[in-house]
């Protein structure tokens, strides 16, 4: 998948997630304000709990709305083996055990997985430990993420 297709897939996924969460927030709000959720006694918290769910879903929808806006305004950059990694780079990393993974350095929505056939690309942000380690590096550089026994070493094998 090329970078433009990857961006389109991220935007499509975020749009679908936004619709799903917006609908869920509306449903939860309707449940929280429904007559059947009025408390029967001072210990009945059904309506209160439903309002917490509605608020949480509305907050998450707002986060996705912000992410979606960031990606809709994003300008993709070209990279080669000598270009320092920064926002919009697609980076292929090789672990010590020889396994490879692909990451996209995006402005938001870290952790989002985009799959194209057998290839999985994970969105990371510059604020993540892996994103911070990648910034400014080039192809063939090694990066280290984590501390102590959890420390992992990756080699940058490709940047697009």
ABEGO torsion letter per residue (X at the ends): XBAAAAAAAAAAAAAAAAAAAAAAAAAAAAAAABAAABBABAABAAAAAAAAAAAAAAAAAAAAAAAAAAAAABBBBBBBAABBBBBGBBBBBBBAAGBBBBBBBBABGBGBBBBBEABBBBBBBAABAAAAAABGBBBGBBBBBEBEAABBBBBBABBX
